[in-house]
């Protein structure tokens, strides 16, 4: 499949065994960090933390990406499928709630093989697929037996914004089809006795400055198109970084007014399950240091 790659919606057809694709990934898995992460949503991190594995490279090019050093600049190291499986086992041994695959899209095929190996070695905790939402339905179908929790972004309604800020076309159409497929696979959320998700879907949305209407339209779509039990996570952690520092629309944090407008709309819609981050002051401090293991 990697010899004429159509893993993601770009379907660039490049032979990744010989050269990098549109996403800058080759046939080798590349990771920047694996760690115990305690700052995901409460039903993901719980008390013990989420066993994150941050993959390098990305099939989107968001000019405000907080992880741009790994997603856009490719920081990280190459590992084998066997090594990835061993990392999953090592994370489980730390007592984490789940294995959290962050920006996994380019490596979906290799990840499936790694999960097979890890399960043979005793991996039992849920697998979280933590994605930007720009996914092929065909690829997601291959993941059906291997992913327990989908954690997709839903970033934009307006294709103009997805082109301008992330250099991708038809984001909303592609991401909403992908999210519906994710829900078909995992269904209504299942939580254990400690309130930790074992199976299900949580849709994330990052509020951007000057784009309150975009956020409202995202929430409206979720309300009108998804099961009321699906979890929604509204993130207010935006801060200008990477190329957004030079963009007049994005070179500031959210205002209190913008935050409250989205918050009030969220409550008006009466979505049943989910979270909204408080508007903070030091979001930059939560960006990981990309040093391999933590």
Secondary structure as the mmCIF struct_conf table of DSSP 4:
data_model
#
loop_
_struct_conf.conf_type_id
_struct_conf.id
_struct_conf.beg_label_comp_id
_struct_conf.beg_label_asym_id
_struct_conf.beg_label_seq_id
_struct_conf.end_label_comp_id
_struct_conf.end_label_asym_id
_struct_conf.end_label_seq_id
HELX_RH_3T_P HELX_RH_3T_P1 UNK A 2 UNK A 4
BEND BEND1 UNK A 7 UNK A 8
TURN_TY1_P TURN_TY1_P1 UNK A 9 UNK A 10
TURN_TY1_P TURN_TY1_P2 UNK A 16 UNK A 18
BEND BEND2 UNK A 19 UNK A 19
TURN_TY1_P TURN_TY1_P3 UNK A 22 UNK A 23
BEND BEND3 UNK A 24 UNK A 24
BEND BEND4 UNK A 27 UNK A 28
STRN STRN1 UNK A 29 UNK A 37
BEND BEND5 UNK A 40 UNK A 40
HELX_RH_AL_P HELX_RH_AL_P1 UNK A 42 UNK A 45
TURN_TY1_P TURN_TY1_P4 UNK A 46 UNK A 48
STRN STRN2 UNK A 50 UNK A 55
BEND BEND6 UNK A 56 UNK A 56
BEND BEND7 UNK A 59 UNK A 59
TURN_TY1_P TURN_TY1_P5 UNK A 63 UNK A 64
TURN_TY1_P TURN_TY1_P6 UNK A 66 UNK A 67
HELX_RH_AL_P HELX_RH_AL_P2 UNK A 68 UNK A 71
TURN_TY1_P TURN_TY1_P7 UNK A 72 UNK A 72
BEND BEND8 UNK A 73 UNK A 73
BEND BEND9 UNK A 76 UNK A 76
STRN STRN3 UNK A 77 UNK A 79
HELX_RH_AL_P HELX_RH_AL_P3 UNK A 81 UNK A 93
TURN_TY1_P TURN_TY1_P8 UNK A 94 UNK A 95
BEND BEND10 UNK A 97 UNK A 97
STRN STRN4 UNK A 98 UNK A 102
TURN_TY1_P TURN_TY1_P9 UNK A 103 UNK A 103
HELX_RH_3T_P HELX_RH_3T_P2 UNK A 105 UNK A 107
HELX_RH_AL_P HELX_RH_AL_P4 UNK A 108 UNK A 120
TURN_TY1_P TURN_TY1_P10 UNK A 121 UNK A 122
BEND BEND11 UNK A 125 UNK A 125
STRN STRN5 UNK A 126 UNK A 131
BEND BEND12 UNK A 133 UNK A 133
HELX_RH_AL_P HELX_RH_AL_P5 UNK A 137 UNK A 142
TURN_TY1_P TURN_TY1_P11 UNK A 143 UNK A 146
BEND BEND13 UNK A 148 UNK A 148
STRN STRN6 UNK A 149 UNK A 152
STRN STRN7 UNK A 153 UNK A 153
BEND BEND14 UNK A 157 UNK A 157
HELX_RH_AL_P HELX_RH_AL_P6 UNK A 159 UNK A 166
BEND BEND15 UNK A 169 UNK A 170
HELX_RH_AL_P HELX_RH_AL_P7 UNK A 171 UNK A 186
BEND BEND16 UNK A 188 UNK A 188
STRN STRN8 UNK A 190 UNK A 191
TURN_TY1_P TURN_TY1_P12 UNK A 193 UNK A 194
BEND BEND17 UNK A 195 UNK A 195
STRN STRN9 UNK A 197 UNK A 206
TURN_TY1_P TURN_TY1_P13 UNK A 209 UNK A 210
HELX_RH_AL_P HELX_RH_AL_P8 UNK A 212 UNK A 225
BEND BEND18 UNK A 226 UNK A 226
TURN_TY1_P TURN_TY1_P14 UNK A 228 UNK A 229
BEND BEND19 UNK A 230 UNK A 230
STRN STRN10 UNK A 231 UNK A 235
HELX_RH_3T_P HELX_RH_3T_P3 UNK A 242 UNK A 246
TURN_TY1_P TURN_TY1_P15 UNK A 248 UNK A 250
BEND BEND20 UNK A 251 UNK A 252
HELX_RH_AL_P HELX_RH_AL_P9 UNK A 256 UNK A 269
TURN_TY1_P TURN_TY1_P16 UNK A 270 UNK A 270
BEND BEND21 UNK A 272 UNK A 272
STRN STRN11 UNK A 273 UNK A 276
BEND BEND22 UNK A 281 UNK A 281
HELX_RH_3T_P HELX_RH_3T_P4 UNK A 283 UNK A 286
BEND BEND23 UNK A 287 UNK A 287
HELX_LH_PP_P HELX_LH_PP_P1 UNK A 288 UNK A 289
BEND BEND24 UNK A 291 UNK A 291
STRN STRN12 UNK A 292 UNK A 293
#
